[in-house]
Amino acid sequence: MYIKTYQRNGKLASTDKLTNENLEKIVGMLSKVILKNGNFVVGYIDPLRIEGKKEEYDGTVHDYIYLWTFKNLDEEKQNYDIKDGFNIEKVIISDIEDVHSILYSHPRWGGRLTNKFWI
């Protein structure tokens, strides 16, 4: 079980073991989480559960993470209404096979507003 990080151009930047400590390092990155059952979930990774229920946040990784995407995002116009909020999906860490994340993909780092994993 690994976390693979990629540069925006698709080139593999690093491969690390899937640990709570390494999950903390990819907070906010657009990620594709591949589950042991073969399914996958795409979204901005939130292992600290910052965007979830505020009482859940304690600054540490527990047994689950969140992946969030923009609600009502117009990717062509690069626009969404902040009051619409986010779609948040809970993923149990023990169900994860691998994680693929794109470095600096979060819009606050200059990435595009997108809900699509492009690598």
C-alpha positions as CSV (number, residue, x, y, z in Angstrom):
1,M,0.0,0.0,0.0
2,Y,1.5,3.2,-1.2
3,I,1.1,6.9,-1.7
4,K,2.4,8.0,-5.1
5,T,2.7,11.7,-5.7
6,Y,2.9,13.2,-9.2
7,Q,4.0,16.5,-10.7
8,R,1.3,18.3,-12.6
9,N,2.8,17.1,-15.9
10,G,2.2,13.5,-14.8
11,K,5.8,12.6,-13.9
12,L,6.1,10.5,-10.8
13,A,7.7,12.5,-8.0
14,S,7.7,10.1,-5.1
15,T,6.4,6.8,-3.7
16,D,5.9,6.4,0.0
17,K,4.3,3.8,2.2
18,L,0.7,4.4,3.2
19,T,1.0,5.6,6.8
20,N,-0.8,8.1,8.8
21,E,2.3,10.3,8.9
22,N,2.6,10.2,5.1
23,L,-1.2,10.9,4.7
24,E,-0.6,14.2,6.6
25,K,2.0,15.2,4.0
26,I,-0.6,15.2,1.2
27,V,-3.4,17.2,2.8
28,G,-5.3,19.3,0.3
29,M,-3.9,17.6,-2.8
30,L,-6.2,16.3,-5.6
31,S,-6.1,12.6,-5.1
32,K,-7.4,9.3,-6.5
33,V,-7.8,6.8,-3.6
34,I,-8.0,3.2,-4.9
35,L,-9.8,0.9,-2.6
36,K,-9.1,-2.8,-2.0
37,N,-12.4,-3.7,-3.6
38,G,-11.3,-2.2,-6.9
39,N,-13.4,1.0,-6.7
40,F,-11.9,4.4,-6.3
41,V,-12.8,7.9,-5.0
42,V,-11.4,11.2,-6.4
43,G,-11.2,14.4,-4.4
44,Y,-9.1,16.8,-2.4
45,I,-7.7,14.6,0.4
46,D,-8.4,15.6,4.0
47,P,-6.8,13.1,6.3
48,L,-7.2,15.5,9.3
49,R,-10.9,15.9,8.6
50,I,-10.6,19.7,8.5
51,E,-13.7,20.1,6.2
52,G,-15.9,17.7,8.1
53,K,-17.7,18.2,11.4
54,K,-15.6,20.7,13.4
55,E,-15.8,18.5,16.5
56,E,-13.9,15.7,14.6
57,Y,-10.8,17.9,13.9
58,D,-8.0,17.4,16.4
59,G,-5.0,17.7,14.2
60,T,-4.2,14.0,13.9
61,V,-5.1,11.2,11.4
62,H,-7.4,8.6,12.8
63,D,-8.9,5.5,11.0
64,Y,-10.6,7.4,8.2
65,I,-10.1,10.4,5.9
66,Y,-12.3,12.7,3.9
67,L,-12.2,13.4,0.2
68,W,-14.0,16.5,-0.9
69,T,-15.0,18.0,-4.2
70,F,-16.7,21.3,-5.2
71,K,-20.5,21.3,-5.4
72,N,-21.9,22.9,-8.6
73,L,-18.5,23.6,-10.1
74,D,-18.3,25.1,-13.6
75,E,-14.9,23.8,-14.7
76,E,-15.0,25.7,-18.0
77,K,-15.6,29.1,-16.3
78,Q,-13.5,28.1,-13.3
79,N,-16.3,29.2,-11.0
80,Y,-18.4,27.8,-8.2
81,D,-20.5,29.3,-5.5
82,I,-18.8,29.0,-2.1
83,K,-22.1,28.9,-0.3
84,D,-22.9,25.6,-2.0
85,G,-20.1,24.0,-0.1
86,F,-18.5,20.7,-0.9
87,N,-19.3,17.1,-1.4
88,I,-17.5,15.1,1.3
89,E,-16.9,11.4,1.2
90,K,-15.6,9.4,4.2
91,V,-13.1,6.7,3.4
92,I,-11.8,4.1,6.0
93,I,-8.0,4.0,5.8
94,S,-7.9,0.2,6.2
95,D,-10.0,-0.1,3.0
96,I,-7.4,1.8,0.9
97,E,-5.1,0.0,-1.5
98,D,-3.2,3.0,-2.9
99,V,-3.3,6.8,-3.1
100,H,-2.3,8.8,-6.1
101,S,-1.9,12.6,-5.5
102,I,-1.0,15.5,-7.6
103,L,1.5,18.0,-6.1
104,Y,0.4,21.6,-5.9
105,S,-3.0,20.7,-7.4
106,H,-5.1,22.5,-4.8
107,P,-6.5,25.9,-6.1
108,R,-4.8,27.8,-3.3
109,W,-1.4,26.6,-4.7
110,G,-2.3,27.7,-8.2
111,G,-4.1,24.6,-9.4
112,R,-7.2,24.7,-11.5
113,L,-10.6,24.3,-10.0
114,T,-11.5,20.8,-10.9
115,N,-13.1,17.7,-9.5
116,K,-11.3,15.5,-12.1
117,F,-8.1,13.5,-11.5
118,W,-6.2,14.0,-14.7
119,I,-3.2,11.7,-14.3
